[in-house]
Amino acid sequence: MLVDKTVELESVSEEDFQQYIESAIKEYAGEKVMAGNWNRDEAYNLSKKAFSNFLPQGRETPGHSVMTIIESMKKDKVGILWVEWKNKEWNSAYIWDIVIFEKFRRNGYGFLTLKQLEIMAKEHGSESIVLHVFGHNKPARALYDSLGYYPTNIIMRKDLGKKL
């Protein structure tokens, strides 16, 4: 039951960071292909390059926190949250990634993590929290909607078929 659960956000260990980053590179490549942004053959290399730009100093990149999401009672590692504090474009915390591990999904951990992040973002002086979500990720969109997030930009696409 959700009311009995809480989460803690702790700085990710180097070992957990390396596991996360390899998985995240693959996941991001797949998402970009699914969204029609990248060619499948190039996606992994483009994703790897993007992550090296996003986190040039790995988990020690200034202004960023990559955190392990820990269920408070059992101390299970249930996911990873990556946030940039006070993003340059807005006076906002920017969620680069939130991952709830497969076996812990649909148990309220995403909700609890985002509520905990709200507290932390205020402590960092942020006025809002901003994120990107792929249009095809309906479960994530429903979660964000339920917490009061709203679209600020929408990119739409219509496929016209293969080129001749």
Secondary structure as UniProt FT lines:
FT   HELIX           2..4
FT   STRAND          7..11
FT   HELIX           14..34
FT   TURN            35..36
FT   HELIX           40..54
FT   TURN            56..57
FT   HELIX           58..60
FT   TURN            62..63
FT   STRAND          64..71
FT   TURN            72..74
FT   STRAND          77..84
FT   TURN            85..86
FT   TURN            88..89
FT   STRAND          92..100
FT   HELIX           102..104
FT   TURN            105..106
FT   HELIX           109..123
FT   TURN            124..125
FT   STRAND          128..131
FT   TURN            135..136
FT   HELIX           138..146
FT   TURN            147..148
//
